[in-house]
Amino acid sequence: MPELPEVETIRRGLEKTIIGKKIVDVEVRLPKIISIGPAVVSNIRKNSAVTAKKFRTLAVGHKIIGVSRRAKMLMIDLSGLPAGRQGPLTILVHLKMTGQMIFAKKGEKKAVKIFNALNSRRETLPHQYTHVIFKFSDGSHLYYNDIRQFGYLRLVRDQDLEHVRELAEYGPEPDDKKFTVQYFMDKAMTRPKLSIKQFLMDPKIVAGIGNIYSDEILYWAKIRPARVLRSLDLADFSAIYRAVPKVLKGALKAGGSSVGDFFRVDGSEGHYGRVHMVYGRYGENCRVCGEEIMRVKLGGRTGSYCPHCQK
């Protein structure tokens, strides 16, 4: 699943390519991933085709005036329309496990990989996993691809954004002033038996950290992922707190980690996976001490760690 560095990389890519563009059409090929309004809607929708048609009607004619992010959620800001038509609006995009957003200029035949694997071929867009196509007045396109179909696009009136449950429940961003060592410790005291990896991955505690970066953060903090919160002291929490920006800034600089299905807006790969210390390296040797990387199951997720470097 794309995490904060990947989603922020996409946000920056969209900011450079689609702001100021006018939507002239929205082609929805998979209506079930579309919804309207702040409420969480099941993927099994009786009127999904009707909703998709309304989504198109409401979005067409708007200009894109901004692209922001909250945790792993993209927020595409649309201008209001004259003559009493709907607006201003925001399109919320959650990529979930395998969502991609790829931009193509007018006349450009964009070919991208479905998976980031050596034997994965490039497919010209749109392909069978392209579910939504935004068409702009200058002839360019924005493609939403999603092989597993867990992601979604939700159109919400700006005045209703405060009622979007996910946005309301997210914890602070890692660079938020509210995110301090003391905040970290106070939250940990409420769940003393939880593992530190599960704690880091809880979006209500801190926004945007998932399986990849919890592993990497804990490596640099020298703490094993299975350690329970009550076993950690101030020095441990301080080490984790310092590791968070170190890892996330490094990942952002590299354009994210292209593991699984993540690609940047131009279809290129992020390079942070090349320097992962533990994530995805089970059975390999630690880059620092040479010990074999181990793994542990925690709450249905797998954590990787070095048994020598992490205690």
C-alpha positions as a Markdown table, in Angstrom:
| # | Residue | x | y | z |
|---|---|---|---|---|
| 1 | Met | 0.0 | 0.0 | 0.0 |
| 2 | Pro | 1.3 | 3.5 | -0.8 |
| 3 | Glu | 2.3 | 5.2 | 2.4 |
| 4 | Leu | 2.9 | 8.9 | 3.2 |
| 5 | Pro | 6.1 | 9.3 | 1.0 |
| 6 | Glu | 4.4 | 7.6 | -2.0 |
| 7 | Val | 1.1 | 9.6 | -1.7 |
| 8 | Glu | 3.0 | 12.8 | -1.1 |
| 9 | Thr | 5.2 | 12.0 | -4.2 |
| 10 | Ile | 2.0 | 11.6 | -6.2 |
| 11 | Arg | 0.5 | 14.8 | -4.8 |
| 12 | Arg | 3.6 | 16.7 | -5.9 |
| 13 | Gly | 3.4 | 15.2 | -9.3 |
| 14 | Leu | -0.2 | 16.1 | -9.7 |
| 15 | Glu | 0.5 | 19.6 | -8.5 |
| 16 | Lys | 2.9 | 20.1 | -11.3 |
| 17 | Thr | 0.7 | 18.6 | -14.0 |
| 18 | Ile | -3.0 | 19.1 | -13.4 |
| 19 | Ile | -3.5 | 22.4 | -11.5 |
| 20 | Gly | -5.3 | 24.9 | -13.7 |
| 21 | Lys | -6.7 | 22.2 | -16.1 |
| 22 | Lys | -10.4 | 22.1 | -16.8 |
| 23 | Ile | -12.3 | 18.8 | -16.7 |
| 24 | Val | -14.3 | 18.2 | -19.8 |
| 25 | Asp | -15.2 | 14.6 | -19.2 |
| 26 | Val | -14.9 | 11.8 | -16.7 |
| 27 | Glu | -15.0 | 8.2 | -18.0 |
| 28 | Val | -15.9 | 5.8 | -15.2 |
| 29 | Arg | -15.2 | 2.2 | -16.2 |
| 30 | Leu | -15.8 | 0.7 | -12.7 |
| 31 | Pro | -18.7 | 2.5 | -11.0 |
| 32 | Lys | -18.4 | 0.7 | -7.7 |
| 33 | Ile | -15.3 | 2.7 | -6.7 |
| 34 | Ile | -17.1 | 6.0 | -7.1 |
| 35 | Ser | -19.2 | 7.7 | -4.4 |
| 36 | Ile | -20.6 | 11.1 | -3.6 |
| 37 | Gly | -20.9 | 12.7 | -0.2 |
| 38 | Pro | -19.0 | 12.4 | 3.0 |
| 39 | Ala | -20.3 | 9.1 | 4.2 |
| 40 | Val | -18.4 | 5.8 | 3.9 |
| 41 | Val | -20.1 | 3.8 | 1.2 |
| 42 | Ser | -19.7 | 0.0 | 0.7 |
| 43 | Asn | -18.1 | -1.2 | -2.5 |
| 44 | Ile | -21.4 | -3.1 | -3.1 |
| 45 | Arg | -23.7 | -0.3 | -4.3 |
| 46 | Lys | -27.1 | -0.9 | -5.8 |
| 47 | Asn | -27.0 | 2.4 | -7.7 |
| 48 | Ser | -23.3 | 2.6 | -8.5 |
| 49 | Ala | -23.9 | 3.4 | -12.2 |
| 50 | Val | -26.3 | 6.2 | -11.3 |
| 51 | Thr | -23.7 | 7.5 | -8.8 |
| 52 | Ala | -21.0 | 7.4 | -11.4 |
| 53 | Lys | -23.1 | 9.3 | -13.9 |
| 54 | Lys | -23.8 | 12.0 | -11.3 |
| 55 | Phe | -20.1 | 12.1 | -10.4 |
| 56 | Arg | -19.3 | 12.9 | -14.0 |
| 57 | Thr | -22.0 | 15.5 | -14.2 |
| 58 | Leu | -20.8 | 17.3 | -11.1 |
| 59 | Ala | -17.1 | 17.2 | -11.9 |
| 60 | Val | -17.3 | 18.3 | -15.6 |
| 61 | Gly | -16.7 | 22.0 | -16.1 |
| 62 | His | -14.6 | 22.5 | -13.0 |
| 63 | Lys | -11.0 | 23.6 | -13.0 |
| 64 | Ile | -8.5 | 22.0 | -10.6 |
| 65 | Ile | -7.2 | 24.6 | -8.3 |
| 66 | Gly | -5.2 | 22.6 | -5.8 |
| 67 | Val | -4.0 | 19.1 | -4.7 |
| 68 | Ser | -3.4 | 18.4 | -1.0 |
| 69 | Arg | -3.0 | 15.4 | 1.1 |
| 70 | Arg | -4.1 | 14.2 | 4.5 |
| 71 | Ala | -2.4 | 11.0 | 5.7 |
| 72 | Lys | -2.7 | 8.6 | 2.7 |
| 73 | Met | -5.7 | 10.5 | 1.2 |
| 74 | Leu | -5.3 | 12.7 | -1.8 |
| 75 | Met | -7.6 | 15.7 | -2.0 |
| 76 | Ile | -8.1 | 17.3 | -5.5 |
| 77 | Asp | -9.7 | 20.7 | -5.1 |
| 78 | Leu | -12.1 | 21.9 | -7.7 |
| 79 | Ser | -13.3 | 25.4 | -8.4 |
| 80 | Gly | -16.9 | 26.5 | -8.0 |
| 81 | Leu | -19.1 | 27.0 | -11.0 |
| 82 | Pro | -21.3 | 29.9 | -11.9 |
| 83 | Ala | -25.1 | 30.0 | -12.5 |
| 84 | Gly | -25.9 | 28.2 | -9.3 |
| 85 | Arg | -24.1 | 24.9 | -10.2 |
| 86 | Gln | -22.4 | 22.8 | -7.6 |
| 87 | Gly | -19.2 | 23.9 | -5.9 |
| 88 | Pro | -16.7 | 24.2 | -4.6 |
| 89 | Leu | -16.0 | 20.5 | -4.5 |
| 90 | Thr | -13.1 | 18.1 | -3.5 |
| 91 | Ile | -12.4 | 14.7 | -5.0 |
| 92 | Leu | -11.0 | 12.4 | -2.3 |
| 93 | Val | -8.8 | 9.7 | -3.7 |
| 94 | His | -7.6 | 6.8 | -1.5 |
| 95 | Leu | -5.2 | 4.4 | -3.4 |
| 96 | Lys | -5.5 | 1.6 | -0.8 |
| 97 | Met | -3.4 | -1.4 | -1.9 |
| 98 | Thr | -2.8 | -1.0 | -5.6 |
| 99 | Gly | -4.1 | 2.4 | -6.8 |
| 100 | Gln | -2.1 | 4.4 | -9.3 |
| 101 | Met | -2.6 | 7.9 | -10.8 |
| 102 | Ile | -0.8 | 8.4 | -14.1 |
| 103 | Phe | -0.8 | 11.6 | -16.1 |
| 104 | Ala | -0.4 | 11.7 | -19.9 |
| 105 | Lys | 0.0 | 14.8 | -22.1 |
| 106 | Lys | -2.1 | 15.3 | -25.2 |
| 107 | Gly | -1.3 | 12.6 | -27.8 |
| 108 | Glu | 1.1 | 10.8 | -25.4 |
| 109 | Lys | 0.8 | 7.0 | -25.4 |
| 110 | Lys | 1.7 | 6.3 | -21.8 |
| 111 | Ala | 2.8 | 2.8 | -21.1 |
| 112 | Val | 3.3 | 1.7 | -17.5 |
| 113 | Lys | 4.0 | -1.4 | -15.5 |
| 114 | Ile | 1.1 | -3.1 | -13.7 |
| 115 | Phe | 3.5 | -4.6 | -11.1 |
| 116 | Asn | 7.0 | -3.5 | -10.2 |
| 117 | Ala | 8.8 | -6.7 | -11.1 |
| 118 | Leu | 11.6 | -7.6 | -13.5 |
| 119 | Asn | 9.3 | -9.6 | -15.7 |
| 120 | Ser | 6.4 | -7.2 | -15.6 |
| 121 | Arg | 5.6 | -5.8 | -19.0 |
| 122 | Arg | 4.4 | -2.2 | -19.7 |
| 123 | Glu | 0.8 | -1.8 | -20.7 |
| 124 | Thr | -0.4 | 1.2 | -22.8 |
| 125 | Leu | -3.1 | 3.3 | -21.0 |
| 126 | Pro | -5.9 | 2.8 | -20.7 |
| 127 | His | -5.6 | -0.9 | -20.0 |
| 128 | Gln | -7.9 | -3.4 | -18.3 |
| 129 | Tyr | -7.1 | -2.1 | -14.8 |
| 130 | Thr | -7.8 | 1.6 | -15.7 |
| 131 | His | -11.1 | 2.4 | -13.9 |
| 132 | Val | -11.4 | 6.2 | -14.2 |
| 133 | Ile | -10.1 | 8.6 | -16.8 |
| 134 | Phe | -10.2 | 12.4 | -16.3 |
| 135 | Lys | -10.1 | 14.2 | -19.6 |
| 136 | Phe | -8.9 | 17.8 | -19.7 |
| 137 | Ser | -9.6 | 20.7 | -22.1 |
| 138 | Asp | -6.0 | 20.7 | -23.4 |
| 139 | Gly | -6.2 | 17.1 | -24.5 |
| 140 | Ser | -4.3 | 15.6 | -21.5 |
| 141 | His | -5.6 | 12.7 | -19.4 |
| 142 | Leu | -5.3 | 11.5 | -15.8 |
| 143 | Tyr | -5.7 | 7.8 | -15.4 |
| 144 | Tyr | -6.7 | 6.0 | -12.2 |
| 145 | Asn | -5.6 | 2.3 | -12.3 |
| 146 | Asp | -6.2 | -0.2 | -9.6 |
| 147 | Ile | -5.7 | -3.9 | -10.1 |
| 148 | Arg | -7.3 | -5.0 | -6.8 |
| 149 | Gln | -10.1 | -2.4 | -6.8 |
| 150 | Phe | -9.8 | -1.5 | -3.1 |
| 151 | Gly | -9.3 | 2.2 | -3.8 |
| 152 | Tyr | -12.0 | 4.8 | -4.2 |
| 153 | Leu | -12.8 | 8.3 | -5.5 |
| 154 | Arg | -15.3 | 10.3 | -3.5 |
| 155 | Leu | -16.7 | 13.6 | -4.5 |
| 156 | Val | -17.5 | 15.9 | -1.5 |
| 157 | Arg | -18.7 | 19.4 | -1.1 |
| 158 | Asp | -16.1 | 21.5 | 0.7 |
| 159 | Gln | -18.6 | 22.4 | 3.3 |
| 160 | Asp | -19.0 | 18.6 | 4.1 |
| 161 | Leu | -15.3 | 17.8 | 4.4 |
| 162 | Glu | -15.5 | 18.1 | 8.2 |
| 163 | His | -18.0 | 15.2 | 8.1 |
| 164 | Val | -15.7 | 12.8 | 6.3 |
| 165 | Arg | -15.0 | 10.2 | 9.0 |
| 166 | Glu | -11.5 | 9.2 | 7.9 |
| 167 | Leu | -10.3 | 12.8 | 7.8 |
| 168 | Ala | -11.7 | 13.5 | 11.2 |
| 169 | Glu | -10.1 | 10.4 | 12.8 |
| 170 | Tyr | -6.5 | 10.7 | 11.4 |
| 171 | Gly | -3.8 | 11.5 | 13.9 |
| 172 | Pro | -1.3 | 14.3 | 13.4 |
| 173 | Glu | 1.0 | 14.4 | 10.4 |
| 174 | Pro | 4.6 | 13.4 | 11.3 |
| 175 | Asp | 5.7 | 17.1 | 10.8 |
| 176 | Asp | 2.8 | 18.5 | 12.8 |
| 177 | Lys | 3.7 | 20.5 | 15.9 |
| 178 | Lys | 1.3 | 18.3 | 17.8 |
| 179 | Phe | 3.4 | 15.3 | 17.1 |
| 180 | Thr | 5.9 | 15.4 | 20.0 |
| 181 | Val | 7.7 | 12.8 | 22.1 |
| 182 | Gln | 5.3 | 13.6 | 24.9 |
| 183 | Tyr | 2.3 | 13.1 | 22.6 |
| 184 | Phe | 3.8 | 9.8 | 21.6 |
| 185 | Met | 4.3 | 8.6 | 25.1 |
| 186 | Asp | 0.8 | 9.8 | 26.3 |
| 187 | Lys | -0.8 | 7.8 | 23.5 |
| 188 | Ala | 1.3 | 4.8 | 24.3 |
| 189 | Met | 0.2 | 4.8 | 27.9 |
| 190 | Thr | -3.4 | 4.1 | 26.8 |
| 191 | Arg | -2.3 | 0.8 | 25.0 |
| 192 | Pro | 0.6 | -0.6 | 27.0 |
| 193 | Lys | 0.3 | -4.2 | 25.6 |
| 194 | Leu | 0.4 | -3.2 | 21.9 |
| 195 | Ser | 3.6 | -3.7 | 19.9 |
| 196 | Ile | 5.4 | -0.6 | 18.8 |
| 197 | Lys | 5.0 | -1.6 | 15.1 |
| 198 | Gln | 1.3 | -1.8 | 15.4 |
| 199 | Phe | 1.3 | 1.5 | 17.3 |
| 200 | Leu | 3.2 | 3.3 | 14.6 |
| 201 | Met | 0.8 | 1.9 | 11.9 |
| 202 | Asp | -2.3 | 3.1 | 13.6 |
| 203 | Pro | -3.5 | 6.2 | 11.6 |
| 204 | Lys | -5.3 | 7.5 | 14.6 |
| 205 | Ile | -1.9 | 7.9 | 16.4 |
| 206 | Val | 0.2 | 9.3 | 13.5 |
| 207 | Ala | -0.9 | 9.7 | 9.9 |
| 208 | Gly | 0.6 | 7.9 | 6.9 |
| 209 | Ile | 3.0 | 5.3 | 8.4 |
| 210 | Gly | 2.4 | 1.7 | 7.2 |
| 211 | Asn | 4.2 | -1.6 | 7.0 |
| 212 | Ile | 7.2 | -0.3 | 5.0 |
| 213 | Tyr | 8.1 | 2.7 | 7.0 |
| 214 | Ser | 7.3 | 1.3 | 10.4 |
| 215 | Asp | 10.0 | -1.3 | 9.7 |
| 216 | Glu | 12.5 | 1.2 | 8.5 |
| 217 | Ile | 11.8 | 3.7 | 11.3 |
| 218 | Leu | 12.3 | 1.0 | 14.0 |
| 219 | Tyr | 15.5 | -0.2 | 12.3 |
| 220 | Trp | 17.0 | 3.3 | 12.7 |
| 221 | Ala | 15.6 | 3.6 | 16.2 |
| 222 | Lys | 17.3 | 0.2 | 17.0 |
| 223 | Ile | 14.1 | -1.2 | 18.4 |
| 224 | Arg | 12.5 | -4.5 | 17.5 |
| 225 | Pro | 9.0 | -4.3 | 16.0 |
| 226 | Ala | 7.5 | -6.8 | 18.6 |
| 227 | Arg | 8.5 | -4.7 | 21.6 |
| 228 | Val | 5.4 | -3.8 | 23.6 |
| 229 | Leu | 4.8 | -0.2 | 24.5 |
| 230 | Arg | 5.1 | -0.7 | 28.2 |
| 231 | Ser | 8.7 | -2.0 | 27.7 |
| 232 | Leu | 9.9 | 1.3 | 26.1 |
| 233 | Asp | 11.3 | 4.2 | 28.0 |
| 234 | Leu | 11.9 | 7.9 | 27.2 |
| 235 | Ala | 15.1 | 7.2 | 25.4 |
| 236 | Asp | 13.3 | 4.6 | 23.2 |
| 237 | Phe | 10.5 | 6.9 | 22.3 |
| 238 | Ser | 12.9 | 9.7 | 21.6 |
| 239 | Ala | 14.9 | 7.5 | 19.2 |
| 240 | Ile | 11.7 | 6.5 | 17.4 |
| 241 | Tyr | 10.7 | 10.2 | 17.2 |
| 242 | Arg | 14.0 | 11.2 | 15.7 |
| 243 | Ala | 13.9 | 8.3 | 13.2 |
| 244 | Val | 10.5 | 9.3 | 11.8 |
| 245 | Pro | 11.6 | 12.4 | 9.9 |
| 246 | Lys | 14.9 | 10.8 | 8.9 |
| 247 | Val | 13.2 | 7.9 | 7.1 |
| 248 | Leu | 10.3 | 9.8 | 5.7 |
| 249 | Lys | 12.4 | 12.6 | 4.3 |
| 250 | Gly | 14.8 | 10.1 | 2.7 |
| 251 | Ala | 11.9 | 8.3 | 1.1 |
| 252 | Leu | 10.4 | 11.5 | -0.2 |
| 253 | Lys | 13.7 | 12.6 | -1.7 |
| 254 | Ala | 13.9 | 9.2 | -3.5 |
| 255 | Gly | 10.4 | 9.5 | -4.8 |
| 256 | Gly | 9.0 | 6.8 | -2.6 |
| 257 | Ser | 9.4 | 3.0 | -2.6 |
| 258 | Ser | 8.3 | 1.2 | -5.7 |
| 259 | Val | 7.4 | -2.1 | -4.2 |
| 260 | Gly | 4.3 | -3.8 | -5.4 |
| 261 | Asp | 2.3 | -1.4 | -7.6 |
| 262 | Phe | 3.5 | 2.1 | -6.8 |
| 263 | Phe | 4.6 | 4.3 | -9.6 |
| 264 | Arg | 4.9 | 8.1 | -9.8 |
| 265 | Val | 2.6 | 10.3 | -11.8 |
| 266 | Asp | 4.8 | 10.1 | -14.8 |
| 267 | Gly | 5.0 | 6.3 | -14.6 |
| 268 | Ser | 8.5 | 6.1 | -13.3 |
| 269 | Glu | 9.7 | 4.2 | -10.2 |
| 270 | Gly | 10.6 | 5.6 | -6.8 |
| 271 | His | 14.1 | 4.5 | -5.6 |
| 272 | Tyr | 13.9 | 4.3 | -1.8 |
| 273 | Gly | 13.4 | 0.6 | -2.0 |
| 274 | Arg | 17.0 | 0.3 | -3.1 |
| 275 | Val | 18.2 | 1.4 | 0.4 |
| 276 | His | 15.7 | -0.3 | 2.6 |
| 277 | Met | 17.5 | -1.7 | 5.6 |
| 278 | Val | 15.0 | -4.4 | 6.6 |
| 279 | Tyr | 11.6 | -4.1 | 4.8 |
| 280 | Gly | 11.4 | -6.7 | 2.0 |
| 281 | Arg | 14.8 | -8.1 | 3.0 |
| 282 | Tyr | 13.8 | -11.2 | 5.0 |
| 283 | Gly | 16.6 | -13.8 | 4.8 |
| 284 | Glu | 19.1 | -11.3 | 3.5 |
| 285 | Asn | 22.1 | -10.0 | 5.4 |
| 286 | Cys | 21.9 | -6.7 | 7.4 |
| 287 | Arg | 23.7 | -4.0 | 5.5 |
| 288 | Val | 25.5 | -2.9 | 8.7 |
| 289 | Cys | 26.3 | -6.0 | 10.8 |
| 290 | Gly | 25.8 | -8.9 | 8.4 |
| 291 | Glu | 23.3 | -10.7 | 10.5 |
| 292 | Glu | 20.3 | -12.4 | 8.8 |
| 293 | Ile | 17.2 | -10.3 | 8.6 |
| 294 | Met | 14.4 | -11.9 | 10.6 |
| 295 | Arg | 10.6 | -11.4 | 10.5 |
| 296 | Val | 7.7 | -11.6 | 13.0 |
| 297 | Lys | 3.9 | -11.6 | 12.6 |
| 298 | Leu | 2.1 | -8.9 | 14.5 |
| 299 | Gly | -1.6 | -8.4 | 14.2 |
| 300 | Gly | -1.8 | -10.0 | 10.7 |
| 301 | Arg | 1.2 | -8.0 | 9.4 |
| 302 | Thr | 4.8 | -9.0 | 9.0 |
| 303 | Gly | 7.6 | -7.0 | 10.6 |
| 304 | Ser | 11.2 | -7.4 | 9.5 |
| 305 | Tyr | 14.2 | -6.6 | 11.7 |
| 306 | Cys | 17.8 | -7.2 | 12.4 |
| 307 | Pro | 18.3 | -9.3 | 15.6 |
| 308 | His | 21.7 | -7.8 | 16.2 |
| 309 | Cys | 21.1 | -4.1 | 15.5 |
| 310 | Gln | 17.6 | -3.9 | 17.1 |
| 311 | Lys | 16.9 | -4.8 | 20.7 |
